[in-house]
Amino acid sequence: MTPAFFSLIEGSLFQELRVGAISNNLANINTTAFKRDMISFDEVLSEVRSATDFSPGPGRHTGNELDVTLDGAGFFKIQTAEGIRYSRDGSFRLDSDGNLVNQQGDKVLGQNGTIPIQDGHVTIDKDGNVLVDNQTVDKILVVDFQKQELLKKEGHSYYKYEGEDVDITSPEEVGMRQGYVEQSNVNPTEAMIQMMEAYRAYESVQKAIQTMDEITNQLIADAGMMA
């Protein structure tokens, strides 16, 4: 195969990955706190790169006093059966023991561990303090990462951090809104345009590969006739 043919194959694979990533983004438009994935090609290194866009999505009012959204940087720290995971999904509720948990039933961690909430009026202020009938219970723990690229996606809007604990920090400012949850940061119009562009580029590369294949076959046939 010629270098040009290899370049076309690379281009085809790149556009195929783009289509897959954009399709997944579109499928998660309504997933709470979902972060879109981006595929790019580094021409200098000749390699495909995948990255997650961690910019915040818009807040949606729910009216649930246990729901909170993060304004700005940071992640909630969640205790799961597989270990500590991180999430920006603040759709919270109480389990049968009165602990603050997410929709998967995993415990939301505060500065003192799990957050027990007894009957009463719950207030979560902008700093993350949890109050029941104006009495402070705990403060929701929020962390950030010096190397966000080491956060790996898992299901249920969870992230697993594959870096060192020393890279886990506290945001300079934590802002929370009670009664809101964060929506996906996928812009559906922008994603549809990107999808059409990627699909057209994929089709063009496929046609070019087909044309080169036909030319190569014709040259082989002509060489055979001249032999």
MARMI-249263 format. One record per residue: residue number from 0; residue in three letters; x, y, z of N, C-alpha, C in turn. Coordinates in nm, 2 decimals. Last residue first. Layout:
BEGIN
NUM,ALA,X,Y,Z,X,Y,Z,X,Y,Z
...
//
This chain:
BEGIN
226,ALA,0.25,-0.80,-1.97,0.35,-0.90,-1.94,0.36,-1.01,-2.05
225,MET,0.03,-0.65,-2.02,0.16,-0.61,-2.09,0.27,-0.72,-2.07
224,MET,-0.16,-0.75,-1.86,-0.18,-0.77,-2.00,-0.05,-0.74,-2.08
223,GLY,-0.06,-0.69,-1.61,-0.07,-0.83,-1.65,-0.09,-0.85,-1.80
222,ALA,-0.09,-0.41,-1.61,0.05,-0.47,-1.61,0.05,-0.62,-1.65
221,ASP,-0.36,-0.39,-1.61,-0.29,-0.35,-1.73,-0.15,-0.40,-1.73
220,ALA,-0.41,-0.49,-1.35,-0.47,-0.56,-1.47,-0.39,-0.52,-1.60
219,ILE,-0.28,-0.31,-1.20,-0.24,-0.45,-1.19,-0.29,-0.52,-1.31
218,LEU,-0.44,-0.08,-1.26,-0.29,-0.08,-1.30,-0.24,-0.23,-1.29
217,GLN,-0.68,-0.16,-1.16,-0.67,-0.14,-1.30,-0.52,-0.14,-1.35
216,ASN,-0.63,-0.17,-0.89,-0.67,-0.29,-0.96,-0.65,-0.28,-1.11
215,THR,-0.58,0.10,-0.85,-0.47,0.00,-0.82,-0.50,-0.13,-0.90
214,ILE,-0.83,0.22,-0.91,-0.71,0.25,-0.99,-0.60,0.15,-0.97
213,GLU,-0.98,0.10,-0.70,-1.01,0.07,-0.84,-0.89,0.10,-0.93
212,ASP,-0.85,0.21,-0.48,-0.85,0.07,-0.49,-0.88,0.03,-0.64
211,MET,-0.91,0.48,-0.52,-0.77,0.44,-0.52,-0.76,0.29,-0.54
210,THR,-1.19,0.47,-0.49,-1.13,0.52,-0.61,-0.99,0.47,-0.63
209,GLN,-1.21,0.39,-0.22,-1.27,0.31,-0.32,-1.21,0.34,-0.46
208,ILE,-1.09,0.61,-0.09,-1.03,0.48,-0.08,-1.08,0.38,-0.19
207,ALA,-1.28,0.81,-0.16,-1.14,0.82,-0.21,-1.07,0.68,-0.20
206,LYS,-1.50,0.71,-0.03,-1.50,0.72,-0.18,-1.36,0.73,-0.23
205,GLN,-1.41,0.74,0.23,-1.45,0.61,0.18,-1.45,0.61,0.03
204,VAL,-1.38,1.02,0.25,-1.26,0.93,0.26,-1.29,0.80,0.21
203,SER,-1.65,1.09,0.22,-1.55,1.14,0.12,-1.43,1.05,0.13
202,GLU,-1.77,0.98,0.45,-1.81,0.93,0.32,-1.71,0.97,0.21
201,TYR,-1.64,1.13,0.65,-1.62,0.99,0.64,-1.66,0.93,0.51
200,ALA,-1.74,1.38,0.59,-1.59,1.36,0.58,-1.56,1.21,0.57
199,ARG,-2.01,1.34,0.65,-1.97,1.37,0.52,-1.82,1.35,0.49
198,TYR,-1.98,1.28,0.93,-2.03,1.18,0.84,-2.00,1.21,0.69
197,ALA,-1.88,1.53,1.02,-1.80,1.40,1.04,-1.85,1.30,0.94
196,GLU,-2.10,1.70,0.96,-1.96,1.72,0.91,-1.88,1.60,0.91
195,MET,-2.30,1.58,1.11,-2.31,1.59,0.97,-2.18,1.61,0.90
194,MET,-2.19,1.62,1.37,-2.22,1.49,1.32,-2.23,1.48,1.17
193,GLN,-2.18,1.89,1.39,-2.06,1.82,1.40,-2.08,1.68,1.34
192,ILE,-2.46,1.94,1.39,-2.37,2.00,1.29,-2.24,1.92,1.28
191,MET,-2.53,1.82,1.63,-2.58,1.77,1.51,-2.50,1.82,1.39
190,ALA,-2.39,1.97,1.82,-2.35,1.83,1.80,-2.41,1.77,1.67
189,GLU,-2.52,2.22,1.80,-2.38,2.21,1.76,-2.34,2.06,1.74
188,THR,-2.77,2.14,1.90,-2.75,2.19,1.76,-2.61,2.18,1.71
187,PRO,-2.71,2.04,2.16,-2.77,1.95,2.06,-2.75,2.00,1.91
186,ASN,-2.44,2.06,2.36,-2.53,2.15,2.28,-2.58,2.07,2.16
185,VAL,-2.39,1.91,2.66,-2.39,1.89,2.52,-2.49,1.99,2.45
184,ASN,-2.38,1.91,2.93,-2.32,2.02,2.86,-2.31,2.01,2.71
183,SER,-2.67,1.81,3.11,-2.56,1.78,3.02,-2.51,1.91,2.96
182,GLN,-2.75,2.00,3.42,-2.78,1.92,3.30,-2.66,1.89,3.22
181,GLU,-2.75,1.98,3.77,-2.68,2.02,3.65,-2.72,1.93,3.53
180,VAL,-3.04,2.07,3.97,-2.94,1.97,3.92,-2.87,2.02,3.79
179,TYR,-3.17,2.24,4.26,-3.13,2.24,4.11,-3.04,2.12,4.09
178,GLY,-3.20,2.27,4.53,-3.32,2.25,4.44,-3.30,2.26,4.30
177,GLN,-2.94,2.49,4.60,-3.03,2.39,4.64,-3.15,2.39,4.55
176,ARG,-2.63,2.54,4.46,-2.77,2.58,4.46,-2.86,2.47,4.49
175,MET,-2.30,2.62,4.56,-2.41,2.53,4.54,-2.54,2.60,4.54
174,GLY,-1.96,2.68,4.51,-2.09,2.74,4.51,-2.19,2.63,4.48
173,VAL,-1.65,2.72,4.64,-1.75,2.62,4.62,-1.88,2.69,4.62
172,GLU,-1.32,2.81,4.55,-1.46,2.86,4.59,-1.56,2.75,4.55
171,GLU,-1.10,2.65,4.52,-1.09,2.78,4.59,-1.22,2.83,4.64
170,PRO,-1.15,2.30,4.57,-1.17,2.42,4.49,-1.16,2.55,4.58
169,SER,-0.89,2.09,4.69,-1.02,2.16,4.72,-1.04,2.28,4.64
168,THR,-0.75,1.81,4.51,-0.74,1.94,4.58,-0.89,1.98,4.62
167,ILE,-0.54,1.55,4.42,-0.68,1.59,4.46,-0.68,1.71,4.55
166,ASP,-0.28,1.49,4.40,-0.33,1.58,4.29,-0.48,1.61,4.32
165,VAL,-0.23,1.31,4.59,-0.17,1.44,4.61,-0.23,1.54,4.51
164,ASP,-0.32,1.07,4.49,-0.40,1.14,4.58,-0.36,1.28,4.61
163,GLU,-0.26,1.04,4.13,-0.22,1.03,4.27,-0.31,1.11,4.36
162,GLY,-0.51,0.91,3.90,-0.39,0.97,3.94,-0.35,0.95,4.08
161,GLU,-0.75,0.82,3.82,-0.64,0.72,3.81,-0.50,0.79,3.83
160,TYR,-1.07,0.83,3.95,-0.95,0.91,3.93,-0.83,0.81,3.93
159,LYS,-1.37,0.78,3.78,-1.27,0.72,3.86,-1.14,0.79,3.84
158,TYR,-1.69,0.92,3.78,-1.56,0.92,3.73,-1.47,0.85,3.83
157,TYR,-2.04,0.87,3.68,-1.93,0.85,3.77,-1.79,0.87,3.70
156,SER,-2.27,0.86,3.54,-2.20,0.99,3.56,-2.09,0.99,3.66
155,HIS,-2.34,0.59,3.51,-2.41,0.67,3.61,-2.34,0.81,3.64
154,GLY,-2.01,0.44,3.43,-2.16,0.46,3.42,-2.21,0.55,3.53
153,GLU,-1.71,0.63,3.40,-1.78,0.51,3.42,-1.93,0.54,3.41
152,LYS,-1.42,0.80,3.27,-1.57,0.79,3.28,-1.61,0.64,3.31
151,LYS,-1.15,0.91,3.45,-1.20,0.82,3.35,-1.35,0.79,3.38
150,LEU,-0.92,1.16,3.50,-1.06,1.12,3.54,-1.11,1.03,3.42
149,LEU,-0.70,1.26,3.39,-0.69,1.13,3.45,-0.82,1.08,3.51
148,GLU,-0.75,1.52,3.32,-0.74,1.42,3.21,-0.73,1.28,3.26
147,GLN,-0.72,1.67,3.55,-0.86,1.62,3.51,-0.86,1.52,3.40
146,LYS,-0.51,1.72,3.76,-0.50,1.65,3.63,-0.63,1.59,3.59
145,GLN,-0.59,1.84,3.99,-0.49,1.91,3.91,-0.48,1.85,3.77
144,PHE,-0.94,1.84,4.08,-0.82,1.76,4.04,-0.72,1.85,3.96
143,ASP,-1.15,1.87,4.37,-1.11,1.90,4.23,-0.98,1.83,4.20
142,VAL,-1.44,1.82,4.58,-1.30,1.81,4.55,-1.27,1.84,4.40
141,VAL,-1.65,1.86,4.85,-1.63,1.89,4.71,-1.48,1.89,4.69
140,LEU,-1.88,1.73,5.09,-1.74,1.74,5.05,-1.73,1.76,4.89
139,ILE,-2.12,1.91,5.27,-2.09,1.82,5.15,-1.95,1.84,5.10
138,LYS,-2.10,1.91,5.62,-2.08,1.99,5.50,-2.04,1.90,5.38
137,ASP,-2.35,1.86,5.87,-2.22,1.83,5.81,-2.21,1.93,5.69
136,VAL,-2.55,1.99,6.02,-2.53,1.84,6.03,-2.39,1.81,5.98
135,THR,-2.66,2.27,6.19,-2.57,2.22,6.10,-2.54,2.07,6.13
134,GLN,-3.00,2.36,6.22,-2.88,2.30,6.29,-2.79,2.23,6.19
133,ASN,-3.22,2.44,6.08,-3.12,2.54,6.11,-3.01,2.49,6.20
132,ASP,-3.35,2.19,6.03,-3.41,2.29,6.12,-3.31,2.38,6.17
131,VAL,-3.04,2.09,5.92,-3.17,2.04,5.95,-3.24,2.12,6.06
130,LEU,-2.80,2.18,5.68,-2.87,2.21,5.80,-3.00,2.15,5.81
129,VAL,-2.50,2.15,5.53,-2.63,2.08,5.54,-2.69,2.11,5.67
128,ASN,-2.30,2.36,5.33,-2.34,2.32,5.46,-2.48,2.26,5.46
127,GLY,-2.23,2.46,5.08,-2.24,2.31,5.10,-2.28,2.26,5.24
126,ASP,-2.24,2.72,5.04,-2.11,2.67,5.08,-2.11,2.51,5.09
125,LYS,-2.50,2.78,5.00,-2.41,2.79,4.89,-2.27,2.74,4.92
124,ASP,-2.68,2.53,5.20,-2.64,2.66,5.16,-2.54,2.66,5.05
123,ILE,-2.95,2.34,5.23,-2.81,2.33,5.19,-2.77,2.46,5.13
122,THR,-3.19,2.24,5.47,-3.13,2.35,5.39,-2.99,2.32,5.36
121,VAL,-3.47,2.06,5.56,-3.33,2.06,5.51,-3.30,2.18,5.43
120,HIS,-3.67,2.02,5.83,-3.65,2.10,5.71,-3.51,2.11,5.68
119,GLY,-3.70,1.67,5.93,-3.70,1.82,5.96,-3.68,1.89,5.82
118,ASP,-3.55,1.37,6.03,-3.67,1.44,5.99,-3.66,1.59,6.02
117,GLN,-3.19,1.36,5.98,-3.31,1.32,6.04,-3.43,1.40,5.99
116,ILE,-2.93,1.25,5.79,-3.03,1.35,5.80,-3.15,1.30,5.86
115,PRO,-2.58,1.18,5.77,-2.71,1.14,5.82,-2.81,1.26,5.84
114,ILE,-2.34,1.14,5.55,-2.42,1.25,5.60,-2.56,1.21,5.65
113,THR,-2.02,0.99,5.60,-2.15,0.99,5.55,-2.23,1.10,5.62
112,GLY,-1.76,1.22,5.69,-1.80,1.09,5.64,-1.94,1.09,5.57
111,ASN,-1.73,1.48,5.75,-1.72,1.39,5.86,-1.76,1.24,5.82
110,GLN,-1.76,1.62,5.51,-1.63,1.63,5.58,-1.61,1.53,5.69
109,GLY,-1.95,1.37,5.33,-1.92,1.50,5.38,-1.79,1.51,5.45
108,LEU,-2.05,1.18,5.04,-1.96,1.20,5.16,-1.95,1.35,5.20
107,VAL,-2.33,0.99,4.97,-2.26,1.11,4.94,-2.18,1.15,5.07
106,LYS,-2.35,0.64,4.89,-2.35,0.75,4.99,-2.27,0.87,4.95
105,ASP,-2.58,0.52,4.64,-2.44,0.53,4.70,-2.43,0.65,4.78
104,GLY,-2.81,0.50,4.51,-2.81,0.45,4.65,-2.67,0.45,4.71
103,GLN,-2.83,0.61,4.27,-2.79,0.47,4.27,-2.78,0.41,4.41
102,GLN,-2.89,0.87,4.33,-3.00,0.79,4.28,-2.96,0.64,4.26
101,ASN,-2.71,0.92,4.65,-2.75,0.96,4.51,-2.86,0.86,4.46
100,VAL,-2.78,1.00,4.99,-2.73,0.91,4.89,-2.77,0.97,4.75
99,LEU,-2.77,1.06,5.33,-2.78,1.13,5.20,-2.71,1.04,5.10
98,ASN,-2.94,0.83,5.54,-2.82,0.89,5.49,-2.84,0.95,5.36
97,GLY,-3.16,0.70,5.65,-3.15,0.84,5.67,-3.02,0.91,5.62
96,ASP,-3.18,0.44,5.60,-3.12,0.47,5.73,-3.10,0.62,5.75
95,SER,-3.29,0.43,5.35,-3.37,0.38,5.46,-3.31,0.41,5.59
94,ASP,-3.16,0.74,5.20,-3.18,0.59,5.20,-3.26,0.56,5.33
93,LEU,-3.27,1.04,5.04,-3.23,0.97,5.16,-3.25,0.82,5.15
92,ARG,-3.11,1.19,4.75,-3.22,1.15,4.83,-3.17,1.09,4.96
91,PHE,-2.99,1.40,4.47,-2.98,1.32,4.60,-3.11,1.29,4.66
90,SER,-2.83,1.48,4.21,-2.97,1.43,4.23,-2.97,1.34,4.36
89,GLY,-2.59,1.59,4.12,-2.64,1.62,4.26,-2.78,1.58,4.28
88,ASP,-2.33,1.49,3.95,-2.47,1.47,3.95,-2.52,1.49,4.10
87,ARG,-2.06,1.50,3.93,-2.13,1.63,3.94,-2.28,1.62,3.95
86,SER,-1.85,1.27,4.10,-1.96,1.30,4.01,-2.00,1.44,4.03
85,TYR,-1.63,0.99,4.17,-1.66,1.13,4.17,-1.76,1.17,4.07
84,ARG,-1.58,0.72,4.41,-1.60,0.77,4.27,-1.64,0.92,4.29
83,ILE,-1.42,0.47,4.60,-1.45,0.61,4.59,-1.47,0.65,4.44
82,GLY,-1.55,0.14,4.55,-1.46,0.24,4.60,-1.50,0.38,4.58
81,GLU,-1.75,-0.02,4.47,-1.62,-0.04,4.40,-1.51,0.06,4.45
80,ALA,-1.97,0.07,4.61,-1.92,-0.07,4.64,-1.78,-0.09,4.58
79,THR,-1.89,0.42,4.68,-1.96,0.31,4.61,-1.90,0.17,4.65
78,GLN,-1.92,0.74,4.79,-1.87,0.60,4.83,-1.95,0.50,4.76
77,ILE,-1.82,1.03,4.62,-1.93,0.93,4.65,-1.86,0.80,4.69
76,LYS,-1.79,1.37,4.62,-1.72,1.25,4.65,-1.82,1.14,4.69
75,PHE,-1.85,1.60,4.35,-1.90,1.54,4.47,-1.82,1.41,4.49
74,PHE,-1.62,1.83,4.22,-1.69,1.71,4.21,-1.74,1.66,4.34
73,GLY,-1.53,2.15,4.05,-1.55,2.06,4.16,-1.63,1.94,4.13
72,ALA,-1.62,2.49,3.95,-1.54,2.37,3.95,-1.58,2.28,4.07
71,GLY,-1.96,2.62,3.91,-1.81,2.63,3.90,-1.75,2.49,3.91
70,ASP,-2.20,2.52,4.12,-2.17,2.64,4.03,-2.02,2.66,4.02
69,LEU,-2.35,2.22,4.14,-2.23,2.29,4.17,-2.21,2.41,4.07
68,THR,-2.68,2.16,4.28,-2.59,2.17,4.16,-2.47,2.25,4.20
67,VAL,-2.88,1.93,4.46,-2.79,2.05,4.45,-2.71,2.05,4.33
66,ASP,-3.17,1.81,4.62,-3.09,1.83,4.50,-3.00,1.95,4.51
65,LEU,-3.33,1.82,4.84,-3.20,1.74,4.85,-3.12,1.75,4.73
64,GLU,-3.56,1.95,4.78,-3.47,2.02,4.87,-3.33,1.94,4.89
63,ASN,-3.67,1.99,4.45,-3.63,1.89,4.56,-3.53,1.95,4.65
62,GLY,-3.69,2.17,4.25,-3.77,2.19,4.37,-3.75,2.09,4.48
61,THR,-3.55,2.17,4.02,-3.63,2.05,4.04,-3.73,2.08,4.16
60,HIS,-3.41,2.36,3.76,-3.48,2.36,3.88,-3.57,2.24,3.90
59,ARG,-3.09,2.31,3.62,-3.24,2.29,3.60,-3.31,2.28,3.74
58,GLY,-2.80,2.47,3.49,-2.88,2.42,3.60,-3.03,2.41,3.57
57,PRO,-2.59,2.37,3.21,-2.69,2.46,3.28,-2.76,2.40,3.39
56,GLY,-2.26,2.23,3.28,-2.39,2.24,3.21,-2.48,2.33,3.28
55,PRO,-1.92,2.32,3.29,-2.05,2.29,3.36,-2.16,2.31,3.26
54,SER,-1.66,2.14,3.12,-1.73,2.27,3.15,-1.87,2.24,3.20
53,PHE,-1.51,1.93,3.06,-1.56,1.93,3.19,-1.63,2.06,3.22
52,ASP,-1.48,1.72,2.79,-1.51,1.87,2.82,-1.58,1.88,2.95
51,THR,-1.24,1.48,2.75,-1.37,1.51,2.80,-1.38,1.66,2.83
50,ALA,-1.07,1.35,2.46,-1.07,1.43,2.58,-1.22,1.46,2.62
49,SER,-0.85,1.17,2.26,-0.98,1.18,2.31,-0.98,1.26,2.45
48,ARG,-0.66,1.19,1.96,-0.67,1.21,2.10,-0.82,1.22,2.14
47,VAL,-0.46,1.01,1.73,-0.59,1.06,1.77,-0.60,1.08,1.92
46,GLU,-0.15,1.13,1.59,-0.23,1.04,1.67,-0.36,1.10,1.71
45,SER,0.08,1.27,1.49,0.00,1.18,1.41,-0.07,1.07,1.49
44,LEU,0.20,1.47,1.61,0.23,1.34,1.67,0.16,1.23,1.58
43,VAL,0.10,1.68,1.45,0.24,1.67,1.48,0.28,1.53,1.52
42,GLU,-0.17,1.65,1.44,-0.10,1.63,1.32,0.05,1.61,1.34
41,ASP,-0.39,1.50,1.63,-0.27,1.57,1.65,-0.18,1.55,1.53
40,PHE,-0.74,1.52,1.62,-0.62,1.46,1.56,-0.50,1.55,1.57
39,SER,-0.99,1.45,1.86,-0.91,1.54,1.78,-0.79,1.46,1.72
38,ILE,-1.31,1.43,2.01,-1.20,1.36,1.94,-1.13,1.45,1.85
37,MET,-1.47,1.47,2.32,-1.42,1.53,2.20,-1.31,1.45,2.14
36,ASP,-1.77,1.42,2.51,-1.64,1.38,2.47,-1.60,1.44,2.34
35,ARG,-1.95,1.61,2.76,-1.93,1.56,2.63,-1.79,1.52,2.60
34,LYS,-2.09,1.49,3.06,-1.99,1.58,3.00,-1.95,1.52,2.86
33,PHE,-2.39,1.50,3.25,-2.31,1.44,3.15,-2.21,1.54,3.09
32,ALA,-2.57,1.59,3.44,-2.43,1.62,3.46,-2.34,1.55,3.36
31,THR,-2.82,1.36,3.34,-2.78,1.46,3.44,-2.63,1.47,3.45
30,THR,-2.89,1.32,3.01,-2.83,1.26,3.13,-2.78,1.36,3.22
29,ASN,-2.99,1.42,2.78,-3.08,1.43,2.89,-3.02,1.36,3.02
28,ILE,-2.79,1.36,2.60,-2.83,1.50,2.61,-2.91,1.52,2.74
27,ASN,-2.68,1.12,2.52,-2.68,1.16,2.67,-2.72,1.30,2.69
26,ALA,-2.68,1.09,2.25,-2.76,1.00,2.33,-2.77,1.04,2.48
25,LEU,-2.49,1.29,2.18,-2.63,1.31,2.15,-2.72,1.22,2.23
24,ASN,-2.25,1.15,2.27,-2.29,1.28,2.32,-2.44,1.31,2.31
23,ASN,-2.26,0.93,2.09,-2.27,0.91,2.24,-2.31,1.04,2.31
22,SER,-2.22,1.06,1.85,-2.34,0.99,1.87,-2.37,0.96,2.02
21,ILE,-1.96,1.16,1.89,-2.07,1.26,1.88,-2.21,1.19,1.90
20,ALA,-1.82,0.92,1.90,-1.82,1.01,2.01,-1.94,1.10,2.01
19,GLY,-1.87,0.82,1.64,-1.91,0.74,1.76,-1.92,0.83,1.88
18,VAL,-1.76,1.02,1.48,-1.91,0.99,1.47,-1.95,0.91,1.59
17,ARG,-1.49,0.99,1.55,-1.57,1.12,1.58,-1.72,1.09,1.58
16,LEU,-1.43,0.74,1.46,-1.43,0.76,1.60,-1.50,0.89,1.64
15,GLU,-1.46,0.79,1.19,-1.54,0.69,1.25,-1.55,0.71,1.40
14,GLN,-1.25,0.97,1.15,-1.39,1.02,1.13,-1.49,0.92,1.19
13,PHE,-1.04,0.79,1.19,-1.06,0.91,1.27,-1.20,0.96,1.27
12,LEU,-1.06,0.60,0.99,-1.08,0.56,1.13,-1.10,0.68,1.22
11,SER,-1.02,0.77,0.77,-1.14,0.70,0.78,-1.17,0.66,0.93
10,GLY,-0.76,0.85,0.81,-0.86,0.95,0.81,-1.00,0.89,0.83
9,GLU,-0.62,0.61,0.79,-0.62,0.68,0.91,-0.73,0.78,0.92
8,ILE,-0.68,0.56,0.52,-0.73,0.47,0.62,-0.73,0.54,0.76
7,LEU,-0.54,0.77,0.40,-0.68,0.77,0.39,-0.75,0.67,0.49
6,SER,-0.28,0.70,0.47,-0.33,0.83,0.52,-0.49,0.83,0.51
5,PHE,-0.25,0.47,0.32,-0.25,0.46,0.47,-0.31,0.59,0.53
4,PHE,-0.25,0.59,0.07,-0.36,0.49,0.10,-0.36,0.48,0.26
3,ALA,-0.02,0.73,0.08,-0.15,0.80,0.06,-0.26,0.71,0.10
2,PRO,0.18,0.54,0.09,0.16,0.62,0.21,0.02,0.70,0.20
1,THR,0.04,0.23,-0.06,0.11,0.36,-0.07,0.09,0.44,0.06
0,MET,0.08,-0.12,0.00,0.00,0.00,0.00,0.09,0.13,0.00
//
